[in-house]
Amino acid sequence: MVCPNCKSTDIITVQGQRFCISCGQILPAVEGEAAGVLLGQGQVVKVETPLPVVPKPAAKVAHSVGRPASRRKPGRPKAGKLDAPVASPEPAVAVSAKPHPTTPGDRRRLSDLTPAARTAAAPTAPAAKTPAAPARAGARPAIGYGHILGLSLHERFRPGVLVWALVPATLLALAAGGLTWLLINGHIQAAVITTRRAGWPVWGELLLAAALYYVSHALAGAAMIFGVARRTDHRPATLHHQLIAAINSLGAWIRFDSSVIVLQLIVVALAVGLALIGGATWPMPQLAHLSLLFVGFLLLGYILIGLGLMQGLGRVGLTLAGLSARRALAISARFIVHHFELTGFKVLSWIIELVLLLPIFGVIVALATLLPPNWRWTAAPAAVVLTILGGALLGAGTAVWWLAVYRSLVRAGRPGQALGLLTAHQPNQPRRFALVSTWLTLVILSLAAAAWPWLPASLFGH
């Protein structure tokens, strides 16, 4: 064959296509000649269908006619060496001429064409999974008391929680500052004697201050519980909505706390009666007498602590789910009955809070007793600042503690009712009666507490 472009006879065939070595011209295949198809690894398989003939444009063929043939340059290899296939180190694999298989068993995989695939190791069977151990019948879900303590210690330092705890802490700080002033001036005993002799002018002021502290503590506690619950559910609420939730739940808090306080007073009365009866002589050995008294006081103490736990858990239910006082009391009582260990956990939490507050008390006492006489007056304002800080941290941590315990108990004991008992719906506006009654209560208590010391003594029979 002669190249129509350069009239050279140095023609090679690469993968079924003819090329001119001298000029690189692509040459058409000869009609009727079998084309070679290279499958790799040096073997060539002949197929009966020839490659299509690519015609060359007539203008280009006419232009190349008459050009002198170029000779091969020195050092260029001969075409015959290029056409020789490279010897393969692996034996060639013959392709079967069987018809296309129709059943899955007759089909051949692509990996069957290589010897390495035939010698590969057979795939191993997957390891059988170990079945999980069945849950023990009657087992209670874990509460996670360590997580509750960690959350209480962590969340109390958030500004959105501390801002609410500062209000009741400020009232406590004023009382702490007054007591510190009496301590540094040596008037503690005189203040106690005056308080006993004064009667209603002092006791009335103390009752008004306690009522004002309770209202502010209830509002701040409900706001902190609502805010932390919403943030835990990744639905944060603004301070405005937290205040609305606190106002709406204040009336329920007062009714619920009144019921629990009545029950606590009954338990205290039983304890006093047991102490009076236990002081008498019983017709039994002294050891048995003391054992019965110990068991009785232990049982009453457990009931009293359980009522305190019911009060804290019920407050959370009132704030989040809007429960009635009766239902909140029933749900919290069921939690206490089914989780006896909550009493010990609450005592442990009290000990931890006391350990955290001991440095603040120590600093106040040290300032009041160790400073020189000319500088002891600074102990009173220092006591106010430290009490605000310690009271705010204590109040915030306590609110978060109650919320964490309530959520854990609901998820463990009442998973089917978790949506209704834990979902805190964000109120858009406060209820009118709740708003009016809350502001009237705060205003009346504040004015009465401020005006009580200035009332004439004739009103109290003096």
Helices and strands as residue ranges (DSSP letters): E 11-14, E 17-20, E 26-27, E 36-40, E 43-46, H 58-64, H 79-83, G 110-113, H 115-118, H 145-155, H 159-184, H 188-198, H 200-232, H 239-278, H 286-320, H 325-338, H 342-370, G 373-378, H 379-413, G 415-417, H 418-422, H 432-451, G 452-454, G 457-460
